[in-house]
Every structure is written in C-alpha cells, then in structure tokens.
C-alpha cells in the first residue's frame, strides 16, 4: 500500500484504512507484520501495565512478538474511528471498539478498547507508505469509555449499583471512600472495623477463616450485623462462604495496609496456618508468601509439594531457597530438587542458576553426587540415552553408600497419559525408545524402592502396540497387566491403562465397554493423591474431548482442576486437549493459529507425536478455510513423520473430520502402508461403509470425498445445520456444497439426489 497523495483528505482516508487493517490483523488474525513494519525507531507504546510502557523500536517489537501467540481470539463489534491532523507531518488516528472472545474460547471476556495511533510523515520509512508510527496508546475497560477518556477507568463500580444511598456513585473514588468510611464508622466499633479490615485479605472466607485471623472478636455477631446492613457483605449459603463487595474490600484493604507491617504479616501468617491445617496447600502458600514467612513457606511446600507445583498460577516465592539457611536446606534436599526442576522448566534460568550454584557449594561427597545426577537426569529431558546414563550413575553411587538422606526420583511422564507423546523424539526410533523408557523406569523404580518393574515394562509395550495399530496385542498385554498386583494400587498405571482401553473400545465401536471404562476412571478419584488426581482428570478430559458417546450419555465428571502444566514438559499434552475444543464451525482461523503454536512448541520439546497432532489440526483448519493445497501439504507432513514407525493412533480421532480419499494419497512405501491401514479403518466404520457403497464409477469420478460425505448425510435425512455440526463446518458452506453437487449431477433437489444415489448403490 502506498500513501503518496497531494489531497490531505485522501491521505487521511488512506492512512485510516491502513490503520484499521493493522488493528484487525492484530486482534482477529494475530498478525503483526504491518504493525512491525510501521514502527519508527523512537516509537513508544503505552497501556495498562509496566510491560506495555516500552520505548524504542527494538523494545516495542520485542513486546509485540513475545505476546503475539498469547493473544486470545477476539471478534470486533461497534467500531468507531476518528482522524485528527495535528500538523502537516503528524496525524493521530483513534479507533474504539467492543471486543469479545470467540464463542469457542473457554474464557469469556467482554471489553471496550480505545487505541490512539500517532503517525509521523517520513517518505523513507520501511513500510513504503510514507508514514511511521511514533506512539501507540491503548486503553481497555469493562465499561464503555467516555469520548474524552484516555486511560482505563476503575473496575468494579457496577457491583455497587445496589447501594441504597447515594444512588449515583461519586466519580471521585476518594469521595466515595470517605462516604463508605462514614457509613461503616456509624455502625461498627473501632475493634469491629479493624477486624473487618483484616478480613479484606480474603477473596472469600468461612467463619472458621475469620475466627483464625480475628481471635478477639465475636465473629458470628459481626457477620450477622454486616449482613443486616446489606451493602458490605455477601453470603453464599450453598457454600457457607462470605465475601466483601469489591469496592468495600478495596477500601478496607487500604485500611489494612496502614497497620504496622509486623501486624499485617502476623494476620497473613495466621491465615496461612489455618489453610495448612485444612490441607489447602496452595492457599496456605499464597498467604505465607504475602507474609514473607519463608520458613512457613518451606514447611507448606514439604507437606504439599505436588499440589503446589501443579497449581496455576505458581503460589510459592521463586526465590524461596534464597531465604532458607544452609543448615535447613541440607535436611530437605528432595524439596530443593523439586523446586530446582520447576524453575528449570519454567525457564527461570537466572534464578535456577543462582540457586544451583549455592546448592552445589553446600553438597559434598556422595550425597551431592547423587543429587547432581538426578538433577541432570531431568534437565536432559527427552534425550533418553542421557537420562539413562545419569540415572545409572545415581543408582551406582547409592549402591556404594550407606550414609545418605533419602532422595527419590520424581515421577516420570509429567502427568501425561501417554508417555510416548513426551518421549518419542526421533522418527524411526520408536521401538528403540520404548526399550529405553522401560530401562529408565526400571532404574526409577529401583531407586525409589518399588517392585513394579514388570508391570511398567508391560504397559510400555502395550502403549507401543496401541500407537502402531496392533490393538489385539495391546489388549492382550493390558488384560494380563490388570491381573498383576501393582495394577490394584498403582493409580497412575491404572489410569493410563484405562485411557488406552477407552480409545481402543471407541475405535472398535465397542460402545458397551466405553462408558464402563470411563466410570472406572472416575471411580479412582476418591483415593487419589494430588498428582494422581490431576492425571486422572487429564485422561478423562481427553476421552471426553474426542469420544462423543461419553457426552451423549450425560456422564457428569468431577469438577476439573485449574489449568495445570503451564510450565512443565507436559504442556504439549494440555495444548492438544485445548486445541481440540476449537474444532467447531467457523473456527478455521483460531484453530490454525493454535495448531501452528502447537507445532512450534512440540518441535521445541522434540515431541514427534505432538508435531503429528499439530499438522492434523492444521489440515482441519485449512479444510475449514477451503485451502486444499495447504490441507494436503499439512496432511502429508503428518504422514511423513508417522510412517517410519507406522504410528496410526493420532489419525484415528480425526478420521471422520478429514475429507480425504485415502486411496489418492501417495508417498514412500512406509507411508503407503500407513495410508492403507488408515483407509481400512475408515472403511470399517459404519459411516464410511455407507459412503463407500455410493462410490460407483459415476459418483467417484464426479465428486470429491467431502462431497460424498455430505451426500450420505443428506440422504440420511439430516438437515443442513445437522450436517454442518457433524462435519464441523458452517451451515452456509453445506448449502453451497449441495448446490455444487446438484450442478455436477444435473439434478435440482434432495429428492432427486436420493433417487440417484439409490440407483448407483
């Protein structure tokens, strides 16, 4: 686009069009190419937060590039624009709009955005438009911004419309707080007001929580008094919890912040100890962290390491070990190992290295050597030969020493239901990697004094047979495995076995077994630890995301945990689950961006199966976007990665979505063998048997595979909307496709279509 014109109005109009394109590319397409090309060397970027207060082209570019992939897919509504020429060389353009996350996004966000972009004329700028961006200012609000408002307005005011007086809230928050202070002082004693300010540390609380931090106050009397006022406290009777209204809480938090720091920390510590006694480790850690009570933080971590490490966001202080005396650290090296690994996988490299250097000087002799070898095992993640070498070194040292503190190997698998999704890293080496995994797990079991090496070896062989399509052998191994002692009490093993059995039952149309398997998986939860519980939840979530019959039977799962694995290697698996939810009509673009992100992450983590899945998601997205060349290219990439090991499992959940005539796909001998097996699976499904029966020479020469699928569904009596839902396409796409089909076959309606199909069956 070139903006070189003498007419100022045309210049402004063209620049507005260019700005809108940047705006829409960024918020709806996640594309920042034009934006980056237009940034001036001295550009500044302002918004709501320290991360957005950037200046200089390099810094601003780094911000946009680093955050591009974290953009939530938005739709833009009610857009308004204005152009102001400030001088011959400066033009300011303002775009205001209403943004809402797409229906497919689990997190629903509605917000108003106002973006001011200042351009400076520069005929030599890199983008070729003759103007460059020297300043960007973003304002975001959950309430509509006023015309003259620049920065985001305060949140939460709408929650106070129920206040009886005054009916209209003052615009000045200080005046509002003054009014609140007068109202509270009139109904509460100084001691009660002090207690109430202490309760502002809680998002919500029970009477037990309140009593733990306000030990000299009649809590029941105070809560009843506040509930009667109707504007301070809200009670949720179903859960027995209380919560302060947001602006009331904000006012009281300011009161709390005026207390002496020592007293603040004392109350926060009381809250932490209360939650620790209730085994609510993440809440306990968050309050201990706020109190800067590091010895209590360590104690909480020791008791609830799994829960805390699997929480999102992270609640323990990342510099925790910096504040713990060396004499204490030496006694808790298992906890130190867990924290170091967490920092390593969170890519907090500077903190990790600093703490490691300190620990390295503390550890001497054989204990130190064991610790280092175990740490090296996991920081060599996904390079199985190195992991085995370091684990063997640790085992050898342990066998030659009698004086050592107990160090256990952290769980392998990082909560992933499929070990091979994480550890298969070299195409063509799948079988060899299975043997290496067996060796690695045997070493782990030996160090941890567990006697279940045989069971895990069988499981790995069953998983290999499952992924490579030898389901008969996999089923036989799993049946034998379920009779062994470890299967009864090793819940992580049992969950993974049920996970594979569930998929095989689905692929083989064994609907009677499917619900039983899923219910067995759910029945494990009552006796599961935090680690085991989260693994079971992930197995259940994956089964429900792929297998429609589970949803049809209305099986209500236990409540899902918060998003885990945000900083562990198992993130690859969670991303695949989340991407699966995007397979809906009209979601081509969000699905494509998620698939491209998955591809990058999977490649970084050397996950071959992760890459295969990402290419299959890309193929689906390109099919939705009607890009057949890109579709076939992505599908070919997936087949190329899978062919050397004959990995068939990733393709099967997609079989009903991929509009492929498999007989037309061609490649190497190993790829052709894999394609034949996929085609055999497709043909054996009842849905595809019906499609195959329609493939007479006339229909096969005239129609594509996707069109044959649409015909089958149409003559089965499904409406356009039902067809669209089943094929994950837009209803208008089905309508257009049927019009093309009628034209190709020389017919006019569905009645004639049904007659023609019957003649050619």
C-alpha positions, -999 to 999 in steps of 0.1 A, spaced: 0 0 0 14 34 -10 1 67 5 16 95 -15 -11 120 -24 -14 157 -25 -50 158 -13 -49 158 25 -83 143 29 -74 114 6 -42 110 26 -60 108 59 -86 84 45 -59 61 31 -40 62 64 -71 54 83 -78 24 61 -42 12 67 -45 16 105 -78 -3 106 -60 -31 87 -33 -32 113 -58 -32 141 -79 -60 126 -49 -81 117 -36 -79 153 -69 -86 171 -86 -110 148 -58 -127 128 -29 -125 153 -8 -110 125 16 -81 134 35 -79 101 22 -45 91 24 -31 126 61 -40 130 69 -26 95 54 8 105 72 13 139 95 43 140 130 40 156 118 61 185 83 47 189 67 45 223 39 21 234 17 28 264 -10 8 280 -23 -6 313 8 -22 328 45 -19 332 52 -44 304 34 -21 280 54 10 289 81 5 262 100 28 240 123 23 211 117 2 180 136 -29 194 118 -29 227 83 -24 213 89 -50 186 101 -75 212 69 -69 232 46 -75 203 65 -105 190 66 -121 225 29 -116 232 15 -123 197 10 -160 204 -7 -153 237 -35 -133 221 -69 -147 228 -91 -149 197 -114 -118 196 -143 -106 175 -147 -69 169 -180 -51 172 -193 -15 170 -161 1 157 -158 39 156 -129 58 141 -117 94 140 -87 112 123 -71 143 136 -44 161 115 -22 177 141 2 193 116 13 186 80 37 160 94 16 144 122 -17 126 121 -35 110 151 -60 82 144 -83 68 171 -101 35 169 -126 25 195 -145 -8 195 -162 -35 215 -142 -67 218 -154 -102 227 -137 -135 228 -150 -160 202 -177 -184 214 -152 -213 212 -129 -197 238 -134 -211 273 -126 -177 288 -154 -152 280 -141 -117 280 -160 -86 270 -142 -53 270 -140 -19 253 -108 -9 236 -96 25 226 -64 27 206 -47 61 197 -20 58 170 2 88 162 18 88 127 48 110 116 55 116 79 87 100 67 89 93 30 119 70 36 102 47 62 105 9 56 68 1 51 66 22 19 35 42 30 54 74 38 42 74 74 56 57 105 41 51 139 58 71 167 33 65 195 6 39 204 -17 43 234 -41 15 244 -70 19 269 -90 -11 280 -121 -11 301 -150 -33 311 -172 -2 309 -176 19 278 -150 47 277 -161 83 275 -152 103 244 -125 123 262 -112 94 284 -77 82 277 -68 56 303 -87 27 316 -114 35 342 -116 17 376 -132 -17 376 -159 -29 399 -181 1 402 -211 -16 387 -212 -40 417 -223 -11 438 -254 0 419 -274 -18 446 -262 7 473 -292 24 487 -276 58 492 -263 76 474 -280 62 444 -254 77 420 -218 69 427 -194 98 430 -169 100 402 -141 108 427 -131 75 443 -117 93 473 -150 109 480 -167 75 476 -143 60 501 -149 89 525 -187 81 523 -180 44 529 -159 52 559 -186 74 575 -212 47 569 -190 20 585 -179 41 614 -216 47 622 -224 10 626 -191 -6 638 -169 -2 668 -132 5 662 -124 -31 671 -150 -44 646 -138 -21 619 -102 -33 625 -114 -69 622 -132 -62 590 -101 -46 575 -82 -79 584 -109 -99 566 -102 -80 534 -71 -102 529 -96 -130 518 -113 -132 484 -140 -152 503 -140 -167 537 -158 -190 561 -165 -184 597 -135 -206 606 -112 -185 584 -125 -153 600 -120 -167 635 -85 -178 627 -74 -142 620 -97 -122 643 -93 -141 675 -105 -113 699 -138 -106 680 -172 -123 682 -172 -133 645 -208 -146 644 -222 -114 658 -201 -92 635 -211 -112 603 -248 -110 612 -246 -73 618 -229 -67 584 -254 -90 566 -282 -69 580 -267 -37 566 -269 -52 530 -242 -32 514 -209 -46 530 -210 -83 530 -224 -110 507 -232 -146 518 -233 -176 496 -255 -200 515 -248 -231 494 -211 -230 502 -213 -212 536 -188 -186 525 -188 -148 528 -173 -121 506 -169 -84 508 -183 -63 479 -153 -53 457 -151 -15 464 -158 -21 501 -129 -46 501 -107 -21 483 -115 5 509 -107 -20 537 -75 -32 521 -63 4 523 -71 4 560 -53 -29 564 -22 -15 546 -20 12 572 -15 -13 600 21 -19 611 39 -43 588 46 -67 616 10 -69 624 0 -74 588 24 -103 585 11 -118 617 -25 -119 604 -14 -133 570 6 -160 588 -25 -169 608 -44 -173 576 -16 -195 561 -15 -217 592 -53 -221 591 -53 -233 555 -23 -255 561 -43 -272 589 -71 -277 563 -46 -292 538 -54 -264 514 -17 -260 504 -19 -235 476 -40 -211 497 -17 -216 526 13 -209 504 -1 -177 489 -7 -162 524 27 -173 538 43 -158 507 25 -125 512 37 -125 548 73 -132 537 73 -161 562 98 -182 543 102 -209 569 65 -215 568 66 -215 530 91 -243 531 71 -262 556 40 -259 534 60 -270 504 73 -301 521 38 -312 530 20 -303 497 47 -303 470 26 -320 444 -4 -297 449 17 -265 449 38 -275 419 7 -284 399 -12 -252 408 -17 -224 383 -5 -197 388 25 -205 409 20 -196 445 53 -202 462 80 -175 460 105 -183 433 134 -170 454 122 -191 484 155 -211 487 175 -178 489 159 -171 523 164 -206 538 195 -212 559 220 -237 545 217 -260 575 179 -263 568 185 -268 530 208 -298 537 179 -315 555 154 -311 527 172 -319 495 142 -336 480 122 -304 482 152 -285 468 153 -309 438 116 -304 431 120 -266 432 150 -265 410 133 -287 384 103 -264 385 124 -233 379 143 -251 351 111 -260 332 96 -226 339 127 -212 321 136 -190 351 172 -196 341 189 -168 361 171 -178 394 178 -215 386 215 -210 381 219 -188 411 202 -213 434 221 -243 418 254 -226 424 245 -222 460 234 -258 464 264 -270 446 287 -255 472 266 -270 500 267 -306 488 298 -326 493 306 -362 490 282 -389 477 250 -371 487 260 -342 465 269 -365 436 235 -383 438 216 -350 438 235 -337 408 230 -369 388 192 -369 395 190 -332 385 210 -339 353 186 -367 345 156 -344 343 173 -314 328 183 -338 299 146 -342 293 136 -361 261 171 -373 254 166 -408 267 202 -421 264 215 -392 286 187 -396 311 195 -433 314 232 -425 319 227 -401 347 201 -423 364 225 -452 363 252 -430 378 229 -420 406 219 -457 412 256 -468 412 265 -442 438 235 -452 460 246 -489 459 280 -480 473 270 -458 502 251 -464 534 250 -429 548 227 -407 527 195 -389 532 165 -403 512 164 -389 477 136 -402 455 132 -399 417 104 -375 407 76 -392 387 83 -398 350 57 -388 325 49 -353 338 12 -361 342 8 -371 305 -15 -401 299 8 -411 270 45 -415 278 54 -417 242 38 -384 234 65 -368 255 95 -392 250 92 -402 213 116 -378 198 133 -394 167 113 -407 138 122 -443 130 134 -450 166 101 -456 183 107 -493 192 142 -485 204 128 -456 226 102 -479 241 131 -502 253 149 -471 267 118 -460 285 115 -494 301 151 -492 313 146 -457 326 115 -466 345 132 -497 360 160 -475 373 135 -451 387 116 -479 405 149 -494 419 160 -460 433 125 -454 448 124 -490 462 94 -500 442 89 -535 429 67 -529 399 92 -530 371 75 -559 352 41 -541 352 55 -508 338 75 -527 311 43 -544 300 25 -511 300 51 -495 277 49 -524 253 11 -522 253 13 -484 245 37 -491 217 13 -517 202 -17 -493 206 0 -464 188 12 -486 160 -22 -502 154 -16 -537 168 -46 -535 191 -50 -572 196 -16 -575 211 -21 -543 231 -54 -557 245 -38 -590 254 -10 -572 273 -33 -549 291 -56 -578 301 -26 -597 316 -14 -565 333 -47 -559 350 -42 -593 369 -9 -582 384 -6 -569 420 7 -534 411 -24 -527 389 -46 -526 420 -28 -499 440 -7 -480 414 -33 -455 403 -11 -437 377 -6 -470 360 -43 -480 362 -54 -446 348 -31 -449 318 -43 -484 311 -80 -474 312 -71 -444 290 -58 -467 263 -86 -492 267 -111 -464 263 -97 -453 230 -95 -489 216 -131 -495 226 -141 -463 208 -122 -471 177 -136 -506 176 -172 -494 181 -174 -512 215 -199 -488 230 -209 -511 258 -174 -511 272 -167 -474 267 -189 -460 295 -178 -487 319 -142 -477 313 -149 -441 318 -168 -447 350 -139 -469 363 -116 -440 356 -138 -416 376 -140 -441 405 -103 -438 411 -106 -401 422 -117 -406 458 -85 -423 468 -61 -404 445 -33 -380 456 -30 -346 440 -6 -359 413 -28 -390 406 -60 -369 407 -47 -345 381 -35 -373 358 -70 -389 361 -87 -356 353 -65 -352 322 -72 -387 310 -110 -381 315 -108 -347 297 -90 -362 267 -115 -390 264 -145 -367 266 -129 -343 241 -127 -370 214 -154 -395 222 -189 -382 216 -206 -411 231 -194 -401 266 -211 -367 262 -242 -383 248 -246 -405 279 -246 -374 301 -219 -387 324 -211 -358 348 -174 -357 356 -160 -345 389 -150 -308 389 -120 -301 368 -88 -287 383 -74 -253 373 -52 -254 342 -21 -273 352 13 -278 335 17 -242 324 55 -246 328 62 -283 325 70 -305 295 35 -319 298 22 -286 285 23 -302 250 -4 -326 260 -26 -300 276 -23 -278 245 -36 -307 224 -67 -310 246 -74 -273 244 -69 -271 207 -94 -299 202 -121 -277 216 -116 -253 187 -129 -279 161 -162 -261 155 -179 -244 125 -163 -211 117 -132 -216 138 -108 -221 110 -85 -192 119 -83 -197 157 -77 -235 151 -50 -227 126 -31 -204 149 -34 -228 178 -21 -256 155 9 -235 144 17 -227 180 15 -264 189 38 -272 161 64 -248 174 61 -260 210 62 -296 200 93 -291 179 110 -272 208 102 -302 231 112 -328 205 78 -344 206 71 -364 174 35 -372 183 29 -336 193 41 -325 158 19 -351 141 -12 -338 160 -3 -302 152 -1 -310 115 -35 -328 116 -51 -298 133 -36 -276 106 -51 -298 80 -85 -295 96 -81 -257 98 -71 -254 61 -101 -276 52 -124 -252 71 -107 -223 53 -111 -240 19 -73 -242 11 -69 -276 -4 -32 -273 -13 -23 -263 23 -46 -291 35 -28 -318 16 6 -304 25 -1 -305 62 -16 -340 60 15 -352 41 38 -337 68 18 -357 94 21 -389 74 58 -384 67 65 -382 105 43 -411 114 53 -435 85 88 -447 97 72 -461 129 38 -469 115 21 -446 141 -16 -447 133 -32 -436 166 -31 -398 160 -50 -401 127 -80 -422 140 -97 -395 161 -96 -372 130 -108 -398 105 -144 -386 105 -132 -350 101 -106 -353 74 -122 -351 39 -97 -374 23 -100 -400 -4 -72 -421 11 -66 -441 -20 -55 -410 -37 -27 -402 -12 8 -414 -23 42 -414 -7 70 -438 2 64 -475 8 61 -470 46 38 -441 40 16 -461 16 14 -489 41 3 -465 68 -23 -449 45 -37 -483 36 -42 -491 73 -59 -457 79 -81 -463 48 -90 -497 62 -100 -482 95 -121 -456 77 -139 -482 56 -147 -504 86 -166 -476 103 -204 -479 96 -205 -443 85 -178 -448 59 -192 -482 48 -223 -463 36 -202 -437 18 -182 -465 1 -214 -481 -11 -222 -450 -31 -189 -449 -49 -199 -461 -83 -177 -451 -112 -200 -421 -120 -201 -408 -84 -164 -414 -78 -153 -396 -110 -176 -367 -104 -175 -360 -67 -148 -354 -40 -145 -373 -8 -160 -344 12 -190 -342 -12 -196 -379 -8 -198 -375 29 -222 -346 26 -244 -367 2 -245 -396 27 -256 -373 55 -282 -355 33 -299 -387 20 -299 -400 56 -324 -372 64 -301 -347 82 -307 -310 78 -281 -286 66 -274 -275 102 -270 -311 115 -246 -318 86 -226 -287 94 -224 -297 131 -212 -332 123 -186 -321 98 -176 -290 118 -184 -266 90 -206 -235 87 -242 -241 76 -237 -218 46 -208 -240 35 -230 -270 34 -257 -251 14 -231 -240 -12 -217 -275 -13 -251 -291 -20 -257 -265 -48 -224 -276 -64 -233 -313 -60 -267 -307 -77 -250 -289 -106 -224 -316 -111 -250 -344 -111 -276 -325 -132 -303 -326 -105 -323 -299 -86 -331 -312 -51 -326 -338 -23 -354 -360 -36 -337 -364 -69 -304 -368 -51 -318 -397 -30 -331 -414 -62 -298 -410 -79 -279 -425 -50 -302 -454 -47 -297 -462 -85 -260 -462 -81 -257 -482 -48 
